């Protein structure tokens, strides 16, 4: 009877040993973290690794339970947001262009070879007896040729091209901002436009924010007196007018969206309409889900990855070891 019990204990012990050998070899081959220490390490080394693993499992389990408990207990978070609109607004840019892109006296003073224009355009612009006419298909077509000519020389020699357009000192007769003089070329950026030649943008190069508030009168803002220089108009220019564009600071102007036509002999107050509350502080309460499934899974994955270094790939590897080890163990025990 004792002999039978001893044989049963030995057989049971051999099964566990075989099980350990099969799973241990698979764990070593897979390169799982700590596999080498648990399979081939000594007693002290196994004890240290077991202590570290149990500690990490404890922290991992406690933080996982805390996240799940918070997810099921507090499903909604309430955010309180306060807004104060008692702030000033940034001064917009103001760009002014003469619709006549080039000065006739300067352009026609050049040699024909230096101008490099087509014979038709040469005759219409600098030919004797050429005068301003009503809008007609021929002049509209020649205006496109002038734009192409400006675009070509803009890329080739922009500074030379600017000398042919209307100059700041001749265009701006007077300039005030907040009743302070601003007839200073350094306050304006010269922008070369293929349609209008030299355009002048007020404070476009000013990098620091310039604030403004409500004005009691249009004359408290930017007030300019412009000279169209009609004697310098090209014969193809059939309208004498300036274009003023008020646009956000640091952005390009749009003739279609921002443009206002200023006719000679008239006072035109273009403006950029800004609607705002003078002073208003209000509270906005917003309820949003604190956690969703994706957020919870992300937090759990971060905790498990930090403490145990586990991922779906590692878990699949562990599952593979268990399945393959079970199949091999069955073969050995038969």
Secondary structure, DSSP 8 states (H G I E B T S, - for coil): -HHHHHHHHHHHHHHHHHHHHHHHHHHHHHT-TTHHHHHH--HHHHHHHHHHHHHHHHHHHHHHHHHHHHHHH--EEEEEEEEE----EE--EEEEEES--S-HHHHHTS-HHHH---HHHHHHHHSTT----S--HHHHHHHHHHHHHHHHHHHH-HHHHHHHS--HHHHEEEEEETTEE---GGGEEEEEETTTEEEEEETTT--S--EE---SSGGGSEEEEE---GGG--TT----EEEEEEE-TTS---HHHHEEEEETTS-----------SS-EEEEEEEEES--HHHHHHHHHHHHHHHH---HHHHHHHHHHHHHHHHHHHHHH-
